Every structure is written in C-alpha cells, then in structure tokens.
Amino acid sequence: MRLARRDVITGLAAALSTTREAQAQAPSPVPPRSGVLASPGADLEILDLWPGLAPGGGGPIAADGRFDETREGVITNVTRPCLLVMRAARPNGAAMLVAAGGGYRRIDIGNEGVPVANWLAASGVTAFVLIYRLPGEGWAAGPVAPIQDVQRALRFVRSEASRFAVDPQRIGVLGFSAGGHLMGEAAVRSADALYAAVDARDDVSPRPDLAGLIYPVITLRPPFDRTSTRRVLVGESPTLEEAAAHSVDSHVRERGPPIFLSQSADDPIAVVDNSLVMFSALRRALVPVELHLFERGGHGYGLGVPGSPAAAWPGLFLTWMRRRGFLRA
C-alpha cells in the first residue's frame, strides 16, 4: 500500500511528539554513558541540569537520549543539558564550570573540556564540564538557551555544594572561544532572570565568584563580528541593537565578579580586539580584571601547545586564582 507524503509526515510528527513526552517524564538522572563510546566524556559521572525538558522545549533527539559525541570528543545533538563531573583526588573546596567552544555549532570537549577538567582536578579544583544547548538545534529559547543552562548549572553546583565538598563562595567559570562568550555572559548577566524557577535549586544565586575567558568571543558588533558565534546567535544581518544585546561587553556593570582574560595577538577567529573591548568595559565599571596577550598562539589551543607563548596561560590563571583567595590549601 502506498502512503501519501502527508500521512508519512503526520506519522513522523506523532512519533516525535510521543518520544518527547516520554523523555519529559523520564526519571533524572538517567544512567551514566559509560561504555557507549570510547570518547573523552564516555566514563565521567553525569548530572542532568533540568528535571524534565529544558525551558521552552524543542531541540534534537540524541541517539543515547542526552547528546551525541564523536571519538574525538566533539558533541552535537544536545538533547539533555548536563554536567560531566571531574572530582579532585585532594579537593581544596574550589569548583569550576568549564565551557568548551565550537562556535555554538558543536562543543569540543576533547580539546577544551576534559583535558582542562583533568588539569583543574590535579590542582585540587572540582571541575564540571558543561554540556549546553546549541541554539541552532531547534530550541524554542533560541540564543538564550545556553545562558539558561549555565545559570542553572551554577545554581545546581552551589545548592549541592556539600555533596561535592565545595565552598559555595568559591565557584568559578572558565570558557574557551564561544564557551568564553557563554561564560562571559554568565559573569555579567547573573542578575537577569532568564527562565522561570523549576525547583528549590533556582532559589540560589547563579553568580560565579570569578571567570576565566580564554580566546573568547566577546562582541558581535562590526567590525569584529565575523564569527560563527555571531551567525548562530543573531543571524547574518542583525541590527546593531540585536548585536549589542548578545555582546558580553554590553552587559558589564559595577560589582561584577573578577575576570581573567587571555588571548593571542595572531588569533584569526576571535580577533584580539575581543579581549581589548572587554578589558576596557571592565576597567570603566571598576571590575577587577587581568589581561594577558601573547604574540603567537592562534585560536583553539586549549591548554596551549607546549613551548608556545600561549601555553603560559594556565600557570598565570592558577596564580591569579590563588592571589584572589580562590585556591586554598
């Protein structure tokens, strides 16, 4: 029997709706992904951020119900935003949320997520790699979806601080490239109510105690707007108002958390002007800021190529955190 194209589409839509309804009712958290893939995030403890579907609904359907991950650690099809937990052998009470980049089209935890979390854990910091929604994957919340996830993640960790042996006043964020844009937004927009509370965890503050932004995308305004971040968040031809609304420097206010910036002068993607614009905005608002610029390094180097100038940033970041009292014996 031949089926009309309209009948096929109707059937697929019904199946997708049924899948989403079942997904919304599924218990949280679901079992770990251990053994699903020989990939960087396969064997880490996973915590779902939302008790059901994320605010607004929509989004893709991942093969395992959470997200799809390649063997190289590239994540797409984020269905259930979550945290991958990396516990320190000798925790010092500090915690850090890590957001890898990927232009808001993917999340590269193989380069900027799991290796960074391992490095932090070796320094005594309990690390949480954030798997955030990608706006281009059909989420109703659109460009606000990722910042909703990071606000929820900060509230989650802070409300469960004793569970992770974490000081609730020493929870920071660290982001790379588009992840730097996201964590920059987390630092400057913590006073914005971006979603309706879903449970008691949302009663606590989403303000990070400090932020590290590494080769970050900051501004979506011309002439520094030739990034995937700008195209995904505000489209090909945004108005100046739309571009400003999603530029991190536009939201800088007094009494924000201290921020550490690091970038290379030869960065061909998030040009160095991003960090310069942010540095200027923070200085004007009297927000503590430290900026490190390197002659060479390019973009997307994670912890840095050994021997390159940019490989100095992790040590400088640890020193900065210690000086601010974030790291303690």
TAHU-V368351 format. One record per residue. N is the residue number from 0. SS is DSSP state (~ for helix, > for strand, _ for the rest). NEAR is the number of other ideal C-beta (glycine too) atoms within 10 Angstrom. D_LAST is the distance of its C-alpha to the last C-alpha in Angstrom with 1 decimal. Layout:
n->N ss->SS near->NEAR d_last->D_LAST
n->N ss->SS near->NEAR d_last->D_LAST
//
This chain:
n->0 ss->_ near->2 d_last->72.5
n->1 ss->_ near->4 d_last->71.2
n->2 ss->_ near->9 d_last->68.6
n->3 ss->_ near->8 d_last->68.7
n->4 ss->~ near->7 d_last->65.7
n->5 ss->~ near->8 d_last->65.2
n->6 ss->~ near->10 d_last->65.0
n->7 ss->~ near->10 d_last->62.4
n->8 ss->~ near->10 d_last->60.2
n->9 ss->~ near->12 d_last->60.6
n->10 ss->~ near->11 d_last->59.7
n->11 ss->~ near->10 d_last->56.5
n->12 ss->~ near->10 d_last->55.5
n->13 ss->~ near->10 d_last->56.0
n->14 ss->~ near->10 d_last->54.0
n->15 ss->~ near->11 d_last->51.1
n->16 ss->~ near->10 d_last->51.3
n->17 ss->~ near->10 d_last->51.3
n->18 ss->~ near->13 d_last->48.3
n->19 ss->~ near->16 d_last->46.3
n->20 ss->~ near->11 d_last->47.5
n->21 ss->~ near->10 d_last->46.3
n->22 ss->~ near->16 d_last->43.0
n->23 ss->~ near->12 d_last->42.5
n->24 ss->~ near->9 d_last->43.2
n->25 ss->_ near->15 d_last->41.0
n->26 ss->_ near->8 d_last->38.2
n->27 ss->_ near->12 d_last->34.6
n->28 ss->_ near->16 d_last->32.5
n->29 ss->_ near->15 d_last->34.9
n->30 ss->_ near->9 d_last->34.1
n->31 ss->_ near->13 d_last->31.8
n->32 ss->_ near->20 d_last->33.4
n->33 ss->_ near->11 d_last->32.5
n->34 ss->_ near->8 d_last->35.4
n->35 ss->_ near->15 d_last->37.1
n->36 ss->_ near->17 d_last->36.4
n->37 ss->_ near->8 d_last->34.9
n->38 ss->_ near->18 d_last->32.8
n->39 ss->_ near->25 d_last->29.1
n->40 ss->_ near->24 d_last->28.7
n->41 ss->_ near->17 d_last->30.9
n->42 ss->_ near->14 d_last->28.6
n->43 ss->_ near->22 d_last->25.8
n->44 ss->> near->13 d_last->25.4
n->45 ss->> near->20 d_last->27.4
n->46 ss->> near->18 d_last->27.4
n->47 ss->> near->19 d_last->30.4
n->48 ss->_ near->25 d_last->29.9
n->49 ss->_ near->19 d_last->33.3
n->50 ss->_ near->13 d_last->35.2
n->51 ss->_ near->13 d_last->38.4
n->52 ss->_ near->19 d_last->39.5
n->53 ss->_ near->25 d_last->37.5
n->54 ss->_ near->19 d_last->39.0
n->55 ss->_ near->15 d_last->42.6
n->56 ss->_ near->13 d_last->43.0
n->57 ss->> near->16 d_last->44.5
n->58 ss->_ near->24 d_last->42.8
n->59 ss->_ near->16 d_last->43.4
n->60 ss->_ near->12 d_last->43.6
n->61 ss->_ near->17 d_last->41.2
n->62 ss->_ near->12 d_last->42.5
n->63 ss->_ near->15 d_last->39.8
n->64 ss->_ near->15 d_last->39.6
n->65 ss->_ near->22 d_last->36.3
n->66 ss->_ near->25 d_last->36.5
n->67 ss->> near->18 d_last->38.0
n->68 ss->> near->25 d_last->35.9
n->69 ss->_ near->14 d_last->37.3
n->70 ss->_ near->11 d_last->36.2
n->71 ss->_ near->11 d_last->34.6
n->72 ss->_ near->22 d_last->32.4
n->73 ss->> near->19 d_last->34.6
n->74 ss->> near->27 d_last->34.8
n->75 ss->> near->17 d_last->37.9
n->76 ss->_ near->17 d_last->39.8
n->77 ss->_ near->25 d_last->36.8
n->78 ss->_ near->23 d_last->38.5
n->79 ss->_ near->24 d_last->35.5
n->80 ss->_ near->25 d_last->32.4
n->81 ss->> near->27 d_last->29.3
n->82 ss->> near->25 d_last->25.7
n->83 ss->> near->25 d_last->24.7
n->84 ss->> near->17 d_last->21.4
n->85 ss->> near->23 d_last->18.9
n->86 ss->_ near->14 d_last->16.3
n->87 ss->_ near->20 d_last->13.1
n->88 ss->_ near->7 d_last->13.3
n->89 ss->_ near->9 d_last->9.7
n->90 ss->_ near->16 d_last->9.0
n->91 ss->_ near->18 d_last->6.0
n->92 ss->_ near->21 d_last->9.0
n->93 ss->_ near->25 d_last->10.3
n->94 ss->> near->28 d_last->13.9
n->95 ss->> near->29 d_last->16.4
n->96 ss->> near->26 d_last->20.2
n->97 ss->> near->29 d_last->21.9
n->98 ss->> near->33 d_last->25.6
n->99 ss->_ near->33 d_last->27.5
n->100 ss->_ near->31 d_last->30.8
n->101 ss->_ near->24 d_last->34.4
n->102 ss->_ near->23 d_last->36.5
n->103 ss->_ near->28 d_last->36.4
n->104 ss->_ near->17 d_last->38.8
n->105 ss->_ near->20 d_last->36.3
n->106 ss->> near->30 d_last->32.5
n->107 ss->> near->24 d_last->31.4
n->108 ss->~ near->30 d_last->28.4
n->109 ss->~ near->20 d_last->29.4
n->110 ss->~ near->20 d_last->28.5
n->111 ss->~ near->29 d_last->26.1
n->112 ss->_ near->30 d_last->24.7
n->113 ss->~ near->24 d_last->23.8
n->114 ss->~ near->17 d_last->22.8
n->115 ss->~ near->27 d_last->20.5
n->116 ss->~ near->29 d_last->19.0
n->117 ss->~ near->14 d_last->18.5
n->118 ss->~ near->18 d_last->16.8
n->119 ss->~ near->25 d_last->14.4
n->120 ss->~ near->19 d_last->13.8
n->121 ss->~ near->13 d_last->13.2
n->122 ss->_ near->19 d_last->10.3
n->123 ss->_ near->16 d_last->8.8
n->124 ss->_ near->27 d_last->11.0
n->125 ss->> near->24 d_last->13.8
n->126 ss->> near->27 d_last->16.9
n->127 ss->> near->30 d_last->20.4
n->128 ss->> near->29 d_last->23.3
n->129 ss->> near->29 d_last->25.9
n->130 ss->> near->28 d_last->29.5
n->131 ss->_ near->28 d_last->31.5
n->132 ss->_ near->30 d_last->35.2
n->133 ss->_ near->26 d_last->37.3
n->134 ss->~ near->20 d_last->39.8
n->135 ss->~ near->18 d_last->42.6
n->136 ss->~ near->18 d_last->42.7
n->137 ss->_ near->13 d_last->44.8
n->138 ss->> near->24 d_last->42.5
n->139 ss->_ near->13 d_last->44.3
n->140 ss->_ near->20 d_last->41.3
n->141 ss->~ near->16 d_last->41.8
n->142 ss->~ near->18 d_last->39.4
n->143 ss->~ near->21 d_last->37.5
n->144 ss->~ near->26 d_last->36.6
n->145 ss->~ near->29 d_last->33.3
n->146 ss->~ near->25 d_last->31.9
n->147 ss->~ near->22 d_last->32.9
n->148 ss->~ near->28 d_last->30.8
n->149 ss->~ near->28 d_last->27.6
n->150 ss->~ near->24 d_last->28.1
n->151 ss->~ near->24 d_last->28.6
n->152 ss->~ near->25 d_last->25.5
n->153 ss->~ near->25 d_last->23.2
n->154 ss->~ near->22 d_last->25.0
n->155 ss->~ near->21 d_last->24.7
n->156 ss->~ near->24 d_last->20.9
n->157 ss->~ near->21 d_last->20.5
n->158 ss->~ near->17 d_last->23.1
n->159 ss->_ near->14 d_last->21.6
n->160 ss->~ near->18 d_last->17.9
n->161 ss->~ near->9 d_last->17.8
n->162 ss->~ near->9 d_last->19.5
n->163 ss->~ near->17 d_last->16.8
n->164 ss->_ near->13 d_last->13.8
n->165 ss->_ near->22 d_last->13.3
n->166 ss->_ near->17 d_last->12.9
n->167 ss->_ near->16 d_last->16.5
n->168 ss->_ near->13 d_last->15.7
n->169 ss->_ near->22 d_last->13.3
n->170 ss->> near->28 d_last->16.0
n->171 ss->> near->26 d_last->17.2
n->172 ss->> near->30 d_last->20.1
n->173 ss->> near->27 d_last->21.0
n->174 ss->> near->30 d_last->24.6
n->175 ss->> near->32 d_last->27.0
n->176 ss->_ near->29 d_last->30.7
n->177 ss->~ near->30 d_last->32.2
n->178 ss->~ near->36 d_last->28.8
n->179 ss->~ near->33 d_last->27.8
n->180 ss->~ near->32 d_last->30.8
n->181 ss->~ near->29 d_last->29.7
n->182 ss->~ near->29 d_last->26.2
n->183 ss->~ near->28 d_last->27.7
n->184 ss->~ near->25 d_last->30.0
n->185 ss->~ near->28 d_last->27.2
n->186 ss->~ near->28 d_last->25.6
n->187 ss->~ near->24 d_last->29.0
n->188 ss->_ near->21 d_last->30.9
n->189 ss->_ near->19 d_last->28.7
n->190 ss->_ near->12 d_last->31.3
n->191 ss->_ near->13 d_last->34.1
n->192 ss->_ near->9 d_last->35.2
n->193 ss->_ near->18 d_last->36.0
n->194 ss->_ near->19 d_last->36.9
n->195 ss->_ near->7 d_last->38.1
n->196 ss->_ near->10 d_last->35.7
n->197 ss->_ near->14 d_last->36.1
n->198 ss->_ near->10 d_last->34.1
n->199 ss->~ near->9 d_last->31.7
n->200 ss->~ near->16 d_last->28.7
n->201 ss->~ near->16 d_last->30.5
n->202 ss->~ near->9 d_last->30.1
n->203 ss->_ near->16 d_last->26.5
n->204 ss->_ near->16 d_last->25.6
n->205 ss->_ near->23 d_last->25.5
n->206 ss->_ near->18 d_last->23.9
n->207 ss->_ near->26 d_last->20.9
n->208 ss->_ near->24 d_last->18.2
n->209 ss->> near->23 d_last->18.5
n->210 ss->> near->26 d_last->20.5
n->211 ss->> near->29 d_last->20.9
n->212 ss->> near->32 d_last->24.5
n->213 ss->> near->29 d_last->25.5
n->214 ss->_ near->31 d_last->29.2
n->215 ss->_ near->29 d_last->30.0
n->216 ss->_ near->31 d_last->33.4
n->217 ss->_ near->28 d_last->33.5
n->218 ss->_ near->28 d_last->37.2
n->219 ss->_ near->26 d_last->40.1
n->220 ss->_ near->17 d_last->42.6
n->221 ss->_ near->11 d_last->45.0
n->222 ss->_ near->8 d_last->45.0
n->223 ss->_ near->19 d_last->41.5
n->224 ss->_ near->16 d_last->42.3
n->225 ss->_ near->12 d_last->43.3
n->226 ss->_ near->21 d_last->40.5
n->227 ss->~ near->18 d_last->40.6
n->228 ss->~ near->29 d_last->38.3
n->229 ss->~ near->25 d_last->41.1
n->230 ss->~ near->17 d_last->43.8
n->231 ss->~ near->19 d_last->42.1
n->232 ss->~ near->26 d_last->40.9
n->233 ss->~ near->22 d_last->44.0
n->234 ss->_ near->12 d_last->46.7
n->235 ss->_ near->6 d_last->48.8
n->236 ss->_ near->6 d_last->50.4
n->237 ss->_ near->19 d_last->48.2
n->238 ss->_ near->10 d_last->49.2
n->239 ss->~ near->11 d_last->47.1
n->240 ss->~ near->9 d_last->46.1
n->241 ss->~ near->16 d_last->45.0
n->242 ss->~ near->19 d_last->43.0
n->243 ss->~ near->16 d_last->41.4
n->244 ss->~ near->15 d_last->40.5
n->245 ss->_ near->21 d_last->38.2
n->246 ss->_ near->28 d_last->36.9
n->247 ss->~ near->27 d_last->33.3
n->248 ss->~ near->21 d_last->34.1
n->249 ss->~ near->18 d_last->36.8
n->250 ss->~ near->19 d_last->34.4
n->251 ss->_ near->24 d_last->32.0
n->252 ss->_ near->11 d_last->32.0
n->253 ss->_ near->8 d_last->30.4
n->254 ss->_ near->9 d_last->27.1
n->255 ss->_ near->23 d_last->25.9
n->256 ss->_ near->18 d_last->22.3
n->257 ss->> near->21 d_last->21.0
n->258 ss->> near->28 d_last->22.2
n->259 ss->> near->22 d_last->21.6
n->260 ss->> near->25 d_last->24.8
n->261 ss->> near->26 d_last->25.6
n->262 ss->> near->29 d_last->29.2
n->263 ss->> near->24 d_last->31.7
n->264 ss->_ near->14 d_last->34.9
n->265 ss->_ near->14 d_last->37.0
n->266 ss->_ near->23 d_last->35.8
n->267 ss->_ near->9 d_last->39.1
n->268 ss->_ near->18 d_last->38.0
n->269 ss->_ near->30 d_last->35.6
n->270 ss->_ near->20 d_last->37.1
n->271 ss->_ near->16 d_last->34.8
n->272 ss->~ near->14 d_last->36.5
n->273 ss->~ near->29 d_last->34.4
n->274 ss->~ near->26 d_last->31.3
n->275 ss->~ near->17 d_last->33.5
n->276 ss->~ near->19 d_last->35.0
n->277 ss->~ near->27 d_last->31.7
n->278 ss->~ near->19 d_last->30.3
n->279 ss->~ near->14 d_last->33.5
n->280 ss->~ near->23 d_last->33.4
n->281 ss->~ near->22 d_last->29.8
n->282 ss->~ near->13 d_last->30.8
n->283 ss->~ near->11 d_last->33.9
n->284 ss->_ near->15 d_last->32.0
n->285 ss->_ near->10 d_last->29.4
n->286 ss->_ near->19 d_last->26.5
n->287 ss->_ near->14 d_last->23.6
n->288 ss->> near->21 d_last->24.0
n->289 ss->> near->18 d_last->23.2
n->290 ss->> near->17 d_last->25.7
n->291 ss->> near->18 d_last->25.9
n->292 ss->> near->17 d_last->29.3
n->293 ss->> near->22 d_last->30.3
n->294 ss->_ near->10 d_last->33.8
n->295 ss->_ near->12 d_last->33.9
n->296 ss->_ near->23 d_last->32.2
n->297 ss->_ near->15 d_last->34.4
n->298 ss->_ near->17 d_last->33.2
n->299 ss->_ near->17 d_last->31.4
n->300 ss->_ near->20 d_last->29.4
n->301 ss->_ near->22 d_last->26.2
n->302 ss->_ near->17 d_last->23.4
n->303 ss->_ near->19 d_last->26.1
n->304 ss->_ near->13 d_last->28.7
n->305 ss->_ near->6 d_last->27.4
n->306 ss->_ near->6 d_last->28.9
n->307 ss->_ near->15 d_last->29.8
n->308 ss->~ near->16 d_last->28.8
n->309 ss->~ near->27 d_last->27.2
n->310 ss->~ near->16 d_last->24.8
n->311 ss->~ near->14 d_last->22.7
n->312 ss->~ near->24 d_last->21.6
n->313 ss->~ near->19 d_last->18.6
n->314 ss->~ near->10 d_last->16.9
n->315 ss->~ near->14 d_last->18.0
n->316 ss->~ near->21 d_last->16.7
n->317 ss->~ near->16 d_last->13.1
n->318 ss->~ near->12 d_last->13.6
n->319 ss->~ near->21 d_last->15.2
n->320 ss->~ near->22 d_last->12.6
n->321 ss->~ near->12 d_last->9.9
n->322 ss->~ near->11 d_last->12.8
n->323 ss->_ near->17 d_last->13.5
n->324 ss->_ near->12 d_last->10.2
n->325 ss->_ near->23 d_last->10.2
n->326 ss->_ near->18 d_last->6.9
n->327 ss->_ near->11 d_last->3.8
n->328 ss->_ near->6 d_last->0.0
//
